[in-house]
Amino acid sequence: MDTNGNYVIYPEYCQLAAFSEKDGLAGVYKNGYKVGNTCVGGKWGFIDPSGNWVINPVLDHAERFINGKAKVTYKGTTGFIDRNGQWVE
């Protein structure tokens, strides 16, 4: 929400992680539902502070961006991606 109480990012997600200070992206779990403290039935993606998708919600698991990389799992493969969603070392 902004300082006037208006939504910047509408609360439509099962989970929204904190924005990475350096990379400015937040992990978002879309199209899922909560079972206890866990979201199931959806996928992870990343949004910018305006709520725009930077990496579409296609990931099975995603961790926070640190130094330009995020650890993710996609179709059973775990590794690191950059801000463009490209696999990196």
DOKEDO-119094 format. One record per atom (N, C-alpha, C): y, x, z; residue number from 0; residue in one letter; atom name. Coordinates in Angstrom, 2 decimals, decimal comma. Atoms other than C-alpha are relative to their C-alpha. Layout:
N
      yy      xx      zz tortor zati semi
       Y       X       Z    NUM    A   CA
...
% end
This chain:
89
      yy      xx      zz tortor zati semi
   -1,17    0,84    0,00      0    M    N
    0,00    0,00    0,00      0    M   CA
    1,24    0,89    0,00      0    M    C
   -1,24   -0,76   -0,02      1    D    N
    3,54    1,13   -0,59      1    D   CA
    0,80   -0,35    1,26      1    D    C
   -0,80    0,20   -1,21      2    T    N
    6,31    1,14    2,02      2    T   CA
    0,55   -1,42    0,11      2    T    C
   -0,43    1,40   -0,04      3    N    N
    7,21   -2,46    1,09      3    N   CA
   -1,15   -0,97    0,26      3    N    C
    1,17    0,83   -0,27      4    G    N
    3,69   -3,70    1,84      4    G   CA
   -0,69   -0,53   -1,25      4    G    C
    0,63    0,41    1,25      5    N    N
    2,71   -4,11   -1,82      5    N   CA
   -1,18    0,91   -0,31      5    N    C
    1,16   -0,81    0,39      6    Y    N
   -0,65   -2,98   -3,13      6    Y   CA
    0,37    0,96   -1,11      6    Y    C
   -0,05   -0,99    1,07      7    V    N
   -0,60    0,24   -5,14      7    V   CA
   -1,39    0,03   -0,63      7    V    C
    1,40    0,07    0,43      8    I    N
   -4,40    0,19   -5,35      8    I   CA
   -0,57   -1,25    0,65      8    I    C
    0,52    1,26   -0,51      9    Y    N
   -5,85   -3,30   -5,00      9    Y   CA
   -1,34    0,22    0,70      9    Y    C
    1,24   -0,23   -0,77     10    P    N
   -8,66   -3,47   -2,37     10    P   CA
   -1,21   -0,72   -0,59     10    P    C
    1,11    0,63    0,70     11    E    N
  -11,51   -4,27   -4,73     11    E   CA
   -1,28    0,84    0,04     11    E    C
    1,11   -0,94    0,02     12    Y    N
  -13,88   -1,40   -3,98     12    Y   CA
   -0,82   -0,07    1,28     12    Y    C
    0,88   -0,07   -1,16     13    C    N
  -16,85   -1,06   -1,66     13    C   CA
    0,45    1,11    0,93     13    C    C
   -0,47   -1,13   -0,80     14    Q    N
  -15,51    2,29   -0,53     14    Q   CA
    1,02    0,80   -0,81     14    Q    C
   -1,03   -0,86    0,58     15    L    N
  -12,42    4,39   -1,24     15    L   CA
    0,15    1,19    0,92     15    L    C
   -0,11   -1,22   -0,80     16    A    N
  -12,48    7,99   -0,03     16    A   CA
    1,44    0,49    0,02     16    A    C
   -1,34   -0,58   -0,10     17    A    N
   -9,42   10,02    0,94     17    A   CA
    0,33    0,78   -1,26     17    A    C
   -0,45   -0,79    1,14     18    F    N
   -7,37   11,60   -1,82     18    F   CA
   -0,03    1,47    0,36     18    F    C
   -0,04   -1,45   -0,14     19    S    N
   -7,82   15,33   -2,26     19    S   CA
    1,45    0,42   -0,16     19    S    C
   -1,40   -0,41    0,05     20    E    N
   -4,44   16,91   -1,51     20    E   CA
    0,31    0,84   -1,23     20    E    C
   -0,27   -0,90    1,11     21    K    N
   -4,68   19,63   -4,14     21    K   CA
   -0,28   -0,65   -1,35     21    K    C
    0,42    0,56    1,29     22    D    N
   -6,47   17,69   -6,88     22    D   CA
    0,52   -1,41   -0,25     22    D    C
   -0,61    1,31    0,16     23    G    N
   -4,92   14,27   -6,24     23    G   CA
   -0,92   -1,10   -0,45     23    G    C
    0,97    1,03    0,39     24    L    N
   -8,11   12,30   -6,86     24    L   CA
   -0,75   -0,50    1,22     24    L    C
    0,80    0,58   -1,08     25    A    N
  -10,10    9,96   -4,64     25    A   CA
   -1,27   -0,58   -0,59     25    A    C
    1,26    0,60    0,40     26    G    N
  -13,74    8,99   -4,94     26    G   CA
    0,02   -1,49    0,34     26    G    C
    0,02    1,45   -0,17     27    V    N
  -14,26    5,24   -5,36     27    V   CA
   -1,38   -0,52   -0,36     27    V    C
    1,30    0,64    0,28     28    Y    N
  -17,47    3,21   -5,14     28    Y   CA
    0,28   -1,39   -0,53     28    Y    C
   -0,32    1,26    0,67     29    K    N
  -17,24    0,30   -7,59     29    K   CA
   -1,25   -0,82   -0,28     29    K    C
    1,04    0,99    0,32     30    N    N
  -19,35   -2,82   -8,10     30    N   CA
   -1,18    0,02    0,96     30    N    C
    1,07   -0,01   -0,98     31    G    N
  -21,42   -2,27   -4,99     31    G   CA
    0,30   -0,91    1,16     31    G    C
   -0,18    0,78   -1,20     32    Y    N
  -21,79   -3,91   -1,63     32    Y   CA
   -0,49    0,81    1,19     32    Y    C
    0,34   -0,74   -1,23     33    K    N
  -22,15   -2,73    1,97     33    K   CA
   -1,31   -0,48    0,60     33    K    C
    1,18    0,25   -0,81     34    V    N
  -25,44   -2,51    3,80     34    V   CA
    0,16    0,93    1,19     34    V    C
   -0,35   -0,84   -1,14     35    G    N
  -24,50   -1,28    7,26     35    G   CA
    1,21    0,82   -0,35     35    G    C
   -1,10   -0,90    0,36     36    N    N
  -22,29    1,76    6,65     36    N   CA
   -0,16    0,62   -1,38     36    N    C
    0,31   -0,59    1,30     37    T    N
  -23,70    2,45    3,18     37    T   CA
    0,31   -0,99   -1,11     37    T    C
   -0,21    0,82    1,19     38    C    N
  -22,64    1,14   -0,23     38    C   CA
   -1,20    0,16   -0,93     38    C    C
    1,11   -0,02    0,95     39    V    N
  -25,42    0,23   -2,68     39    V   CA
    0,34   -0,90   -1,18     39    V    C
   -0,12    0,87    1,15     40    G    N
  -25,67   -1,34   -6,11     40    G   CA
    1,15    0,30   -0,94     40    G    C
   -1,14   -0,34    0,86     41    G    N
  -22,65    0,38   -7,69     41    G   CA
   -0,05    1,46   -0,41     41    G    C
   -0,13   -1,40    0,43     42    K    N
  -21,44    3,74   -8,95     42    K   CA
    1,30    0,59    0,50     42    K    C
   -1,20   -0,75   -0,40     43    W    N
  -18,91    6,40   -7,95     43    W   CA
    0,80    0,43   -1,22     43    W    C
   -0,92   -0,55    0,98     44    G    N
  -15,89    7,44   -9,98     44    G   CA
    1,19    0,56    0,76     44    G    C
   -1,19   -0,56   -0,64     45    F    N
  -12,49    9,00   -9,29     45    F   CA
    1,26   -0,64   -0,59     45    F    C
   -1,28    0,56    0,42     46    I    N
   -9,00    7,49   -9,42     46    I   CA
    1,14    0,91    0,43     46    I    C
   -1,21   -0,72   -0,39     47    D    N
   -5,51    8,94   -9,27     47    D   CA
    0,79   -0,85    1,01     47    D    C
   -0,75    0,75   -1,00     48    P    N
   -2,88    7,83   -6,70     48    P   CA
    0,59   -1,33   -0,48     48    P    C
   -0,48    1,29    0,53     49    S    N
   -1,75    5,01   -9,02     49    S   CA
   -1,13   -0,99   -0,21     49    S    C
    1,16    0,88    0,16     50    G    N
   -5,27    3,57   -9,13     50    G   CA
   -0,61    0,04   -1,39     50    G    C
    0,56   -0,14    1,36     51    N    N
   -6,00    4,68  -12,71     51    N   CA
   -1,28    0,82    0,04     51    N    C
    1,25   -0,75    0,07     52    W    N
   -9,51    5,84  -13,52     52    W   CA
    0,24    1,33   -0,70     52    W    C
   -0,02   -1,33    0,60     53    V    N
   -9,67    9,58  -14,19     53    V   CA
   -1,41    0,35   -0,44     53    V    C
    1,42   -0,13    0,33     54    I    N
  -13,48    9,70  -14,12     54    I   CA
   -0,62   -1,36    0,28     54    I    C
    0,54    1,36   -0,12     55    N    N
  -15,14    6,35  -14,75     55    N   CA
   -1,16   -0,07    1,00     55    N    C
    1,06    0,16   -1,00     56    P    N
  -17,59    4,95  -12,16     56    P   CA
   -1,39   -0,03   -0,63     56    P    C
    1,33   -0,14    0,59     57    V    N
  -20,86    6,25  -13,61     57    V   CA
   -0,89    0,91    0,86     57    V    C
    0,70   -1,01   -0,80     58    L    N
  -21,90    8,69  -10,86     58    L   CA
   -0,84   -0,64    1,10     58    L    C
    0,88    0,50   -1,06     59    D    N
  -24,82    8,11   -8,47     59    D   CA
    0,47    0,43    1,38     59    D    C
   -0,51   -0,53   -1,27     60    H    N
  -23,20   10,23   -5,76     60    H   CA
    1,19    0,89   -0,34     60    H    C
   -1,17   -0,87    0,23     61    A    N
  -19,85   12,00   -5,45     61    A   CA
    0,57    0,44    1,34     61    A    C
   -0,68   -0,56   -1,16     62    E    N
  -18,18   14,24   -2,91     62    E   CA
    1,43    0,32   -0,37     62    E    C
   -1,42   -0,24    0,19     63    R    N
  -14,52   15,08   -2,50     63    R   CA
    0,25    1,25   -0,85     63    R    C
   -0,41   -1,17    0,76     64    F    N
  -12,77   17,46   -4,90     64    F   CA
    0,54    1,06    0,94     64    F    C
   -0,49   -1,16   -0,75     65    I    N
  -12,21   20,91   -3,41     65    I   CA
    0,19    1,12   -1,01     65    I    C
   -0,32   -1,09    0,93     66    N    N
  -10,49   23,66   -5,41     66    N   CA
   -0,39   -0,32   -1,44     66    N    C
    0,21    0,38    1,39     67    G    N
  -10,81   21,73   -8,65     67    G   CA
   -1,39   -0,42   -0,38     67    G    C
    1,37    0,40    0,30     68    K    N
  -14,50   20,84   -8,37     68    K   CA
   -0,49   -1,03    1,01     68    K    C
    0,64    0,96   -0,89     69    A    N
  -16,51   17,96   -6,93     69    A   CA
   -1,51    0,04   -0,24     69    A    C
    1,46    0,05    0,12     70    K    N
  -20,24   17,90   -6,22     70    K   CA
   -0,39   -1,45   -0,27     70    K    C
    0,40    1,35    0,39     71    V    N
  -21,81   14,90   -7,95     71    V   CA
   -1,46   -0,03   -0,41     71    V    C
    1,32    0,23    0,57     72    T    N
  -25,13   13,43   -8,98     72    T   CA
    0,15   -1,04   -1,09     72    T    C
   -0,08    0,89    1,15     73    Y    N
  -25,44   11,81  -12,39     73    Y   CA
   -1,36   -0,01   -0,68     73    Y    C
    1,32    0,17    0,63     74    K    N
  -28,74   10,45  -13,75     74    K   CA
   -1,00    1,03    0,51     74    K    C
    0,96   -0,88   -0,63     75    G    N
  -30,71   12,58  -11,30     75    G   CA
    0,35    1,48    0,00     75    G    C
   -0,43   -1,40    0,04     76    T    N
  -28,84   15,84  -11,99     76    T   CA
    1,17    0,19    0,95     76    T    C
   -1,07   -0,30   -0,96     77    T    N
  -26,71   17,31   -9,20     77    T   CA
    0,65    1,32   -0,39     77    T    C
   -0,76   -1,20    0,33     78    G    N
  -23,97   19,82   -9,89     78    G   CA
    1,47   -0,25    0,28     78    G    C
   -1,44    0,10   -0,23     79    F    N
  -20,21   20,24  -10,01     79    F   CA
    0,71   -0,40   -1,29     79    F    C
   -0,84    0,39    1,13     80    I    N
  -17,62   18,62  -12,28     80    I   CA
    1,44    0,40    0,29     80    I    C
   -1,43   -0,24   -0,14     81    D    N
  -13,97   19,36  -12,93     81    D   CA
    0,75   -1,33   -0,08     81    D    C
   -0,84    1,21    0,03     82    R    N
  -11,06   16,86  -13,02     82    R   CA
   -0,19   -0,83   -1,27     82    R    C
    0,24    0,71    1,26     83    N    N
  -12,05   15,93  -16,58     83    N   CA
   -1,41   -0,58   -0,07     83    N    C
    1,37    0,52    0,00     84    G    N
  -15,60   15,03  -15,58     84    G   CA
   -0,99    0,89   -0,72     84    G    C
    0,86   -0,95    0,69     85    Q    N
  -17,05   18,10  -17,31     85    Q   CA
   -0,79    0,84    1,00     85    Q    C
    0,81   -0,85   -0,87     86    W    N
  -19,91   20,05  -15,74     86    W   CA
    0,57    1,41    0,03     86    W    C
   -0,46   -1,38   -0,16     87    V    N
  -18,83   23,43  -14,35     87    V   CA
   -0,95    0,74    0,92     87    V    C
    0,85   -0,83   -0,87     88    E    N
  -20,49   26,31  -12,52     88    E   CA
    0,60    0,11    1,37     88    E    C
% end
